[in-house]
Amino acid sequence: MKQQRTLYRLAALLALILLAGLSPAAQASPAPAGVADLRYLAQDGAEATAVAPQWEQGGRWLFLPASADLAALRLWFEGGEIQAAANGRAAAIASGQPFDLAGLFPQPPEDGRYTVTLTRGQETAELTIMKSAGVGSLYITSPDGAHDRAWVELDKDNKAAGGGVALLRPDGTQVYSGTLKNIKGRGNSTWHYPKRPYQIKLGEKIDLLETGDPGEAASTWVLLANYNDETLIHNSLTYDLAAELGLPYSPHSKPVDLYYDGQYRGSYLLCEKTEVAPGRVDIRDLEKEIEKANPDAGDFDLLETGAAASESGLTYQYVSGLALPEDISGGYLLELDMKERALEEKSWFRTTHGNYVVCKSPEYLPAEAVEYIGGLYQEFEDAVYNGGVHPVTGKAYSEYVDAESLAKCYLLMELSQDGDAFLSSTYFYKPAGEEKLYAGPVWDFDYTYGLFGSRDNGAALSSPEGLTAALNSRFAIKLLSIPAFQEEVQRVYREELYGLVTGIALGGAEGGGERLRPLAGYGAQCAASQEMNRVLWTQYLTGSYAQALEKFRDFLERRNDWLYAEVTGWTGEPLDTQRFVDVGEDQWYFDAVSFVERQGLFHGVSETRFDPRGVMSRAMAVTVLHRLAGTPEPAGAGSFLDVPQGAYYAEAVAWAQENRIIEGDGGGYFRPDRPVSREELVTMLYRWAQADQAPGGDAPAIPDRFADRGTVSDWARAAFGWAIDRKILLGRTETTLAPRQDILRCEAAAVFQRFAQGQGG
């Protein structure tokens, strides 16, 4: 970790050097004095809203908020006048005085990039200026140099206290300016992308989104990066669709241009946090009641946790030493989550069907409270797994959960092809005084609408046909085996959802509901902001933002039509989900096998058998990774003597060799038919991630709990540390890695699933 901090600090230092005009390129053509401290102030005299040039794509860029006036642009710097020239025209720039940048261009540049040559004396430098439109701008300043953005991004647990925050409307008028109580990173797999998501807490409660409802005032807000979504609107459109569908507590959001310590960081979605609070999930705050019942407990985070099991077989973790309030009936906010993430939380339970549920609120629960809410959820799940009726109480599933909210949440996850459905980011809440759960709020839709399964960040979207959420977890499979649930899903689609999608989301620009707008409206708002955003984050592959929007529109239209026909054709019979006779729904690897099969990564050994305990060859392992990468073409043929041209794996091996993902045996041979070991597969994934996906930095050490960590080959140690840290590899047992043993097909399926979802979700 110390080395990683050093790397980030060096990176931050390099960024400052580049900003000051001292990069190698700048040294060849020095910036004139005054360019190094050139800045734009979004509010006159307010250094907290300063925007400085930054070095991107080999040149200097200045990214201006929507409120900037290019015909009367004012820049501040030290020293005398600077001459700006473009297209044979020139203008003098005096610090703090307006000049007509737009006048240097006979026509506004189609790409929105105003490139000017700045001159003072004999020195010149180029600066490209871009301006946003349609969205507000958010300015965050760090409390000090030791707790700046680089420090916050070192670790998700790093919380910078203090600093300032200002939010301006697109016209430059102020929404808020005040103290930033703290800022920290957030997200699971999204945290590992270069464009980091954040959570901010203000010094006071305010309705940043200007909904007009005083109840929406809050101090905690999240900034979603939307790194995978080149349209930047998957989340906002789906949240608004959920609200229009009548799902309570659907998050409000709006796009903003983020400036962090004077540097433009891209287009973000300012969004309400999913939490129990007025204006959020507005139910009784049981966490506050627990705090009142324990005035002398001190810091709850320092309390010990314990583990227990109920008579029904529910296992759970709780916080020790807490007294119970009189009423523990609610409210609760629960999240279905993956095992590895759940185990990191304070209070959680595991159902007898193997599903992990985190108690998001209250976060610190005594044993009796976890057993109470876990028992209710367990009975709901038992009813679902028993065809819709509890095997002991005889109650229908709809007596444990609100059937309408569950059907609506399911449909939104299915419409969007949400690969996390009923696995992660799937919420339920329970109000006090009721013995029934409610599904929602919906959350996390950036890696959706054709991206889940595309494996290449949207260059070619996955098919709009086929069930995703329904076949992604055993819980969903069982849920859709209930005739009454199928009927409720059909009713909601026929009477509500289909019309909202076709009539509003895909409708004309003039239509709209209370919150939902036409897709074109969302796109028009974000277009200029997105063009600036893609200068920093160049993973996008669609030619233009207009083309990206059209691709999204086409996908949504075809997805909606296919899904409507599919859902309305259900007859009440269970869906056919048993693909392989040797992969039962009760096997730990069922979801992983379903994933790799559905994504076309690899298939069974026959039409009916997967052979989960079989081994995978080196050739097949490289082929799967090549498919996961989107099957890019290699620059040429590989050089291995035992890889004949025309072999099914030849192109994959050439690509992997070219990108230094694989090495031979030192004698020019690849050994394609040899079984791949666990350390070989993990190393392949690590090398590809380091070269193409993950940010830099040293890999963590292999945890001490693995007794055989000393048997890991030196060349695989970094890969194992990385894979374990990212929860891609869990170990063959709790205490063993078995690094040199052959990896089983079921294990490989799980590793590839975790890697793919971790890279994207």
Phi, psi and omega in degrees: 000324179298317178296322180295319178299319179300317179298317180293322179292323175297320179296319179296318178298318178299320179298320179294321178297317180296318180299325182279001176086024184250017176290164178306319180294320181291328180295327179290331179223083191302144175286142178295152177304138183103334179285327183299324181253016177302137178204158176246138177250119180292332173234130183306126176077359183261096180298337179295342179250024179286144177233125183249157173296154178218158184267115179220139175052038175079015179207173179269134180231147172234114184258112187261148177288170183299334184284348182294143179252108184290340178276346178215058186279134179243127177239149181245140179194169179271149174095189184279194187295150173243138176268131176248133183224145175194141176057036178075008179245159183218155176212143177271136179246120173253140184303127177079000181253143182291143171221157187265089177294318182299330181292344178281355184235114180305322175229142177301136179302136181299327180270004177074013184254111180264099181263122182235155174258122179261134184226136168218116184065234181264002185258141180224158175203150177263143177222129176256124183250131173236152182229134178281177177198146171085349182230157178283179181229137182243130183242124178241132177239139182283155179291329180195172182293337181281342182234050181271191183299319180301321179291317178300321184277357176293322186207138182296338179276353178286119182241115180272118181265136179095188184097187183228163178214140176220137178237124179246149174285169179303332180273001176095352176288155190270132170269316183202146170211124183185200184276137172267109182297316173194164175219140179212167175282165179211178177092165177256264178293331180296337179294336184273358176279157179301323177273105191274142171273155184226162167236132179240148175232125182274168177281355180205168179270133180206151177274083183300330184274358176053052178285342183090357180257115180303334179291347181274358179295134181205164179258336184256131182220157178241151177243104181275131185280332182052041187299321183280341189262104182288344174278338181068012187235003180304312182294308185297317179296318183289322176298318180289326176296319178297318179296318180295331179283351177094017177279120181298151172065022176295131189298138167277152180200163170201148181285147175218154168270125185262129173240120184242115184053044174082358181252134176290131183244001176116183179269126181238163175253111175283122194218151172294144176278142174282103184203159175281113181186157174303134181082352177248244169271097194271072176236171180306133182272091181294332180299321178293324178294322178293321177297319179296325181284351183227062185294339184253015186284342182075212180286111182301330184292342181268355181287150179288153173252157178227166179235148181204174177221141179271171179297332181281354179101358177293129175252146186204163174242141183222173178258126183280156171081015180252134175279152181272140167288168184297320184248114179250021183284348179160179357270155181236144170237120185244150176227123168294130183214168178285152186307311187298323179285320181300319184294344179274351183270169182281313184235125181201166174218154177244124181282168179292347178264008174087011180266139181257134181231126181263137173275096182287325175208127355293144179284329183248102186243134170295163184303316184298324181288320177296318180294326179295304183289325177294323178295320178296315179296321179299318179295320175300312181294321178299321178295319179296316182286350180250033176077014176106357181229132180295133186292342182250309184282337183077006180283145175286156179304327183288352173275347178257338183217148175290111188296325183293313180295325179294318179295321181292317178297317179301314183296321179294321177291324180286317178302319184274357185056054181280109181289347179269359186304127179060020173237318181204159181054031177246112190254150169225149174227156180226114177289157176293147176082358177244149176252044183216139176272157173234140178277139178121176356288158176288154185201145166072087183232023182288325183261060188220189177051056176095347179281322179294113182101348179285330173066009180214036176054033169096005178298319175225110183293154175291170185295140175285358179259158178098144178279136179250296182298323184293334184248011187266346180210153179296326178301314180295322179299314179294321180300318182278002172270358181268115182305319182295325178290318175304317181296320180293320176298316178299317181298313181298319181293314182295314190273337188228297193295314184301318180293324178294320180291310183286321186277332182244297185302319180258009184275191181289165186294339184273342183283167177169157177252203180294321177234323184288136178237166173298148179306322180298328179291318176298317182295317180298324180294323187265352192304306183293321178297321180293324179295322175292318183302321185284349172293321180280318188245095193264025178283349183291144185239345178285143188301318182216166179294323178299320178292323178297318178296319180294323177296317178296315181299314180298317180296313182299320180296313181290323178295315181298317180293316181295315184293322178298316178295321180295310185293316182289348177269355179296145184247004184096350177280148177302144179288148180279105183240356183275098184277319184237137181288340181258016176230092181280157181295342180270000180278144183298336183261009182303310182297321181293317179297317178300321182295307184294328177292313182295325181276357179073022181284310168203164192236187178285171177278349174205184180294334187240353183234136178261334184061062185297332182268002176285172181254165182247138179279163177297322179297317181291322179299315179293323179297318179296316179297321177298318177295320179297329179280357181092019179050054177293148180281134176287159180291333181197186179284150177286172185250002182291137185287338184253023176241092183290143175297137182098345176294148184301336184258002187299313182294320179297317180294319179298318178297315182293322178293317181299325182264012176059033176277330180232159173227156178274200182270007181093345180251014179092010182245142179266332183062062187295330185273352181286139177302143179274135179275167180297321181286331176292316181294315180298322180292321176302313181297318181297315181296321178293316180297318180294324183280328192234339189237306193276151173292162184288180181124154180290146177285147177296161177286157176290129183301149182293340184294343180271109186295333183259022182297336179289346179271356178290132178299148182305320184289349182251358187294317179297321180297317179295317178300317178296313184294322179289319179298322180275002181064025176280324177239133184253351187098150177292325169228183180296336186235004181229146178257331184048055190297327187261002177279154179296141178276137179279156181299323178292322177294318179298320178300317180294319180296314180294323178296311181298320179297312182296315181287327177292325179286339186240344194254000000 
